Amino acid sequence: MIQRNLGPRTVGAIGLGGMPMSIEGRPDAERSLATIHAALDAGVTLIDTADAYHLHAGEVGHNEELIAKALKSYGGDTSQVLVATKGGHLRPGDGSWTQDGRPEYLKEAAKASARRLGVEAIGLYQFHRPDPRVPYAESVGALADLLEEGVIQLAGISNAGVAQIDEANQVLGGRLVSVQNQFSPAFRSSLPELEHCARLGIAFLPWSPLGGIRNAAGLGERHDAFNRVAADHGVSPQQVALAWELALAPVVIPIPGASRPSSITDSARATELVLSADELSLLSHVA
């Protein structure tokens, strides 16, 4: 798999999003472990998770523990795998999502995530979502403290606007390495953030890059241009979408969610798909 930079690290250009393996509709643990192992077999070295990726109130960190188990049970070398987790988003267990951006909460959450992942220092820790009740600089300041304390190795943010990217980078003293925002053929409003990251050399990690759990399978039906390009290349529309995103900027590292080995194996092949300038123009100018 082709590689891309994420701060001082190098990772495969397609990552794996772990959320579908731990929330509503999740598969059994055996299939989830097989999915993570298939991703590793395909050359994926960035795995994205969060302490909030769980279903019931009493299982915070379900996905982190699942990933830790998969890495431990994998037969190959995992030394180059970067596990990125997040804090600041919560699931009370009633299906809702809430925020807690208090510095003291984030620091404790990061330490708890490290314990679940079985690591001394988290590879990449990201502030999951801004909390309107807490000044943004204070929340990001917790990440700066975690860096200094050695609890985390790298710091990132998620669901952030251009001004927040700049503010976070300033608070972190230029050490912001990643921004994780929603971006897909159906959701392009974060293109300014993607382009801003490209100018700054900060990795941009599109979440739900195929349109989300419910819509990924029907991507080609919803976006005919992607379907037509896929037919021309003899590949899936999902591969075309990921290849298009990769072509937008060298800092883009999509993290498609998966809960089946076949899904992440197909997504990983997007790094081998080369689209022409005309195809890229077509895909960039259709809704």
N, C-alpha and C positions, 0 to 999 in steps of 0.2 A: 504493500500500500504506500502511496506517496505520503510524504511527511509535511507537517506544517509546524510553525513555531508557536508556542504558548509560553510567553515569558522566556526564561532560560531553558525551558524544556522543549523537546521535539516529540510530537505525537502523530498518530495516523490522522489523515485528513477527514475521516469519518469517525465520529465517536458513537457511543451507545448511551441512550437515555434510559434510566432504570425505572422511571415512574410506573409504566404500565404493569410491571411485575408485582406491584405492591398496593395499588388502589382498587377501586371498584372494577369488577370483572377480571381480577388477576388470575393467572393460571396457578396450577399447583407448583410447589417448590421445585420438583424434579424438572419440569419444563423450563422454569426460570433459570435454573442452574445450567441446563443444556443450552439455553439462549446465550447466556454470558460466555460460556465456553466456546460456542460457535463464533461469537464476536472476536474472542481472542485468537481463535484459529484463523480468522479472516484478516488479522493484522490490526484490529482495533486496539488502541492503547490509551484511549481516553474514555472513562466511564463516569457518567454524571448521575448523581444521586442527591438526596436531601433527607434531613431528619423527618421532614413532614410527609415523605412518601410512605404512607401507611393508610390503613382503612379504619381501624378501631382506635378508640382513645388510648387504650393501654398498650399500644404497640409502636410507640414513637421509635423511629430508626429501623423499622422493618426492612426497608430496602438497603440501608447501609449494612445491616447484618447479613442480608442475602448476598450482597456483593462480596463481603469479606469471606463468607463461606465458599463462594464460587472461586475466588482467587486462591484460597488455601487448598481447594480440592483439584485445581487444574494441574494437569500433568506436565505442562510446559513452563517456560521461564516467564515470570510476571514482573521481573525487576524493573521493566521500563513502562509498566502500566501506571498511569496517573489517574487516581480516583479524585473526582471533584465533588465535594458535597456543599450543602448550603444550610444557612440558618436564618431565622427571622420570620418564617412562615409557619403557621401551626394549623393542625386539623383537630378540632375538639372531639371529633367522632360522630358528629351529626351530619356530615357531608359538607360542612362549610369550611372556609379557609379564613384564618385571621392573621394578624401581624403582631410581632413584638420586636421592635427595633432598639430596645433599651440596651445600652452597652453591657451592663452587668448580665443581662439575659444571654446576649450573643456570646459572651466569653464562656459562660457555663455550658451553653449549647455546643460550642466548638469542642470543648474538652470531652463532653459526653459523646460527640460524634467520633472523636479520635479513639475513645475506648471501644466503641462498637466496631469501628473499622480495624481495630487491633494494631494501630500504628502509634508511634511516639509523636509524630507530627503529620498533620493532614497535608496531602500534596497540594490541593487547591481548595480554599474555602471562600465561598461567595455569599454576600449579603443577599438573601433571597428576594425580598420585595420591600420597598420603602414603607415605613410606618408613619402615617400622617401625624401621629402624636409625638414623634421624636424628631428633632432636627437631624437632617441627613448626615451632616458632618459628624455628629455624635455617634451615630450608628457605625459609620465607616471608620471612625476613630477606634472602635473596638477591634476592627481588623488590623489596624496599625499596631495596636498593643499586642495582639495575638502573634503578629510577625516578630515583634521584638522579644516576646517571651518564648518563641520557638514552638508554639503550639501548632502553628500552620507555616507552611513553606512559601505559599503563594496566595495572593488575595485577588478576588474578583467581585463583581456586582452583577445583579440580575434585575430585569424589568426596569431599566433606567433610561432617562432621556439624555440628550446631549449635554445639557448643563450639569446634570448629576454625574455624568462621566467625568467631566472636567473637575468638578468639585471633589469627587472621590480620588481622582489621580493626584490632586493637590494635597488632600489630607494624607494620602499614602506616600507622599514624597516622591511621586513619579513611579511608584511600584505597582500600579494597577495593571494586571496582566490579561484580564478577560472581562467581557461584557456578554451576558447571556440574556437575549431578548427573543420574543416570539418573532418568527419570520418564516414565510412560506409563500408559494404561489398565490394563496388566498389572503395572506396577511403581509402586506408590504409596507405598512406605515412606519416600520422601524428602519427603513432604508437610510434615513439620515444618520441614525446611530451607527449603522454598518459602515457607511462611508466615513464617518468621523473616526471610528476605530481604525479604518484603513489608513487614514492620514497620520494617526498617532502610533501605528504599529502595535495596536492592542488586539488580541484575538477576539473575534466576534463569534459567539456560539449560538446559532439559531435553535431555539427550542420549538417543538412541534413543526419541524421543517417540512413535513409532508401534510400538514393541515390538522394534526391532532389525532387522537386515538380513534374517534368515531369517523373521521373523514379520510384518513390516509388511504384506505383501500379503494375509495372512489375518486381518487385524485384525477385520473385520466378522464373520467366521465364529467367532472366539474370543469376541467380545463382542457378543452379539446386540442389546443396547440401542443400541450405536453404529450397527449395521446398520439398525435400525428408524428411528432419527432421520435417518440418511442417506437412506433411501428416502423419507421424508416431505419432505425438502428437495430431492431429486433430485441429490444430490452423493455423493461417495465417503465411506466410513466414516473414511478417513484425514483428510479435511477436517474431519469432525465431531470427531475426536479432537484435532486441533490447535486448533480453535475452542473446544473445552471447556477445554483447557489455557490458552489466552489469557484466558479468562473467569475463571480462578481468582484472578488478581491482575494488576495493571497492570505488574508487574515481570517477568512471564514472557515469554521470547523463545525459543520452541522452535527447535531446529536440526536438522530432519530430514535424515538422510543421503540422498543420491540418487546414482544413476549413470546416470540416463536423463533427458533434457530433460522428458519428459511427467510424470515423478514430481514434480520440483520445481515445475513449472508448476501442477500440481494442488494441491500443498501451499500454495503462495503464495496461492491463492484462499481459503484458510481465513480470511484476514483480512476477507473480505467476508461471511462467514457469521455471522448473528446467531441465537443459540439462545435460546429462551424460558427463563424461570425454572424452569418445570416440566421442560423438557428437561435443563437443567443439573443440577437436583436428581436426576433419574433417572440421569444419567451419573456423578454423583459418588457414588452409593450402590449401584452394582453392581460386581461383581468382573469 
